[in-house]
Structures are given as structure tokens and as C-alpha cells.
């Protein structure tokens, strides 16, 4: 990518970010924030039978990241074997039906599929993905890209295996070739800040367990064909009575709670 093209992308990105921040301000009623992150909040949570591990109090750093659509999957799709493959040129997505279904159990599925994705004839660029138990369930195994900048929890870069009757029958895959740092690093909220803020805003019910609290990048917006990603805390909460799990999302830069989107996308930041 030449320098002038990078300059153009930067101008588009920052203009788009200005628009987003303005719209966020106008729609601030959808976002809730709190400064209640003190020790008394943690004590109160435990009294209300909310279970969680040790909360990290350190503030880390993260970036605004950008990417452009990649045709790497289309260009390498002929390497795949023993599967029926289709490619969606609009969404840059591979959809595969395996010729030989893979029998798995709850205890061995990770080991089996970790090995499966390492072979290029099975999955393209599989060694760039890592299993995400937080995003997975009994019918889907979700793998996410991981690198020096962190993991990406977004449907623009995801490998999802479908499990039916104890067998992996196929998968879908999207891929981001590279992520570009768009701005100097910024401080992000700590795990403790995020979880106590969720509780203070009635987002964590009594008698529940926090099973995951992970920081990952997800799509913020699209600008002229480029995708901009922002760091988001994904906090998964399991109700001890109903056994139902929900995942809350928090903007890691601002601490604002991200309400569910109206388009059904579970992972995109609003």
C-alpha cells in the first residue's frame, strides 16, 4: 500500500470517527456510565451471590485499528480439499460443507479442531485463529484471529464450525489480512472498572456468575470500504438459577455500556 493511499485512508477514518463521536453524543441516552468502582461495590456484589475471580485493576492500552477488504480467501480457495465450498464475494466469506463429518464431544472437540485447522487443505490461514469458548456454544465452535495487537471478536474476521448431532458438518470463514494502527495507543478501562460499572448500572443480576471477561477488538464502523475496529470488553454472565448466559459489551476507551444493536449483530460496537 503506497504512502498516498495510507494518507487518504487516515483522512477518511478520522472524518468518520468525528461523525461517530458526534452521533454518540446525540444518542448518549443509549449509553450508561458509572464511576462506582470502589471496594465497597465489590463487597456488595459478593453479598448478593455474584461470583467472580480476582479482578485486574491495571489499565492497559489499545488502539483504533483499520482494515480493508481482503480477497485472500478467494485467491487461495483452490487449496481446500474434501469439502464443498462456496465464496460470497460481497461479504468476502467462505462457506464449506465437509465431505467427511468430524465426530466430536464436549471434552475433545477443541483438541480435534485445533489440529484440523492447522492444515491448509482443511482451512485457509487456520494457524492465525484461536478457539474462543466465550463466543462458542454446543452447536457452534468459534475461532477468532489473534496477533500482537490482540484478538478480534467480529464477524468480519471469524471462523465458525457448525456442530450437528455431535458432528462438525461444515464452517464459514471471514478473514482480515492485516490490521493498521490508526492512532497512537490510548488507555483502556481495567477489568475491575468495567465489571463494577456494569453492576452499578444493574447489568449484573443477583445470584449470577461472571464466566468470562475478555478484551478484544470489534467493528466500530465502515468508511469508504475500510473497517474501523475499537477495543471492547466482553463480559459473559451466567444466571445460576436459569443457567442462561448473556454477554455484555463495554467500550474499553470510554467505559460506556454498549446496548444491543438493532440489526441483530451480536458483536459490533454501536
C-alpha positions, 0 to 999 in steps of 0.5 A, a space after each residue: 500500500 503506497 504512502 498516498 493511499 495510507 494518507 487518504 485512508 487516515 483522512 477518511 477514518 478520522 472524518 468518520 470517527 468525528 461523525 461517530 463521536 458526534 452521533 454518540 453524543 446525540 444518542 448518549 441516552 443509549 449509553 450508561 456510565 458509572 464511576 462506582 468502582 470502589 471496594 465497597 461495590 465489590 463487597 456488595 456484589 459478593 453479598 448478593 451471590 455474584 461470583 467472580 475471580 480476582 479482578 485486574 485493576 491495571 489499565 492497559 492500552 489499545 488502539 483504533 485499528 483499520 482494515 480493508 477488504 481482503 480477497 485472500 480467501 478467494 485467491 487461495 480457495 483452490 487449496 481446500 480439499 474434501 469439502 464443498 465450498 462456496 465464496 460470497 464475494 460481497 461479504 468476502 466469506 467462505 462457506 464449506 460443507 465437509 465431505 467427511 463429518 468430524 465426530 466430536 464431544 464436549 471434552 475433545 472437540 477443541 483438541 480435534 479442531 485445533 489440529 484440523 485447522 492447522 492444515 491448509 487443505 482443511 482451512 485457509 490461514 487456520 494457524 492465525 485463529 484461536 478457539 474462543 469458548 466465550 463466543 462458542 456454544 454446543 452447536 457452534 465452535 468459534 475461532 477468532 484471529 489473534 496477533 500482537 495487537 490482540 484478538 478480534 471478536 467480529 464477524 468480519 474476521 471469524 471462523 465458525 464450525 457448525 456442530 450437528 448431532 455431535 458432528 462438525 458438518 461444515 464452517 464459514 470463514 471471514 478473514 482480515 489480512 492485516 490490521 493498521 494502527 490508526 492512532 497512537 495507543 490510548 488507555 483502556 478501562 481495567 477489568 475491575 472498572 468495567 465489571 463494577 460499572 456494569 453492576 452499578 448500572 444493574 447489568 449484573 443480576 443477583 445470584 449470577 456468575 461472571 464466566 468470562 471477561 475478555 478484551 478484544 477488538 470489534 467493528 466500530 464502523 465502515 468508511 469508504 470500504 475500510 473497517 474501523 475496529 475499537 477495543 471492547 470488553 466482553 463480559 459473559 454472565 451466567 444466571 445460576 438459577 436459569 443457567 442462561 448466559 448473556 454477554 455484555 459489551 463495554 467500550 474499553 476507551 470510554 467505559 460506556 455500556 454498549 446496548 444491543 444493536 438493532 440489526 441483530 449483530 451480536 458483536 459490533 460496537 454501536 
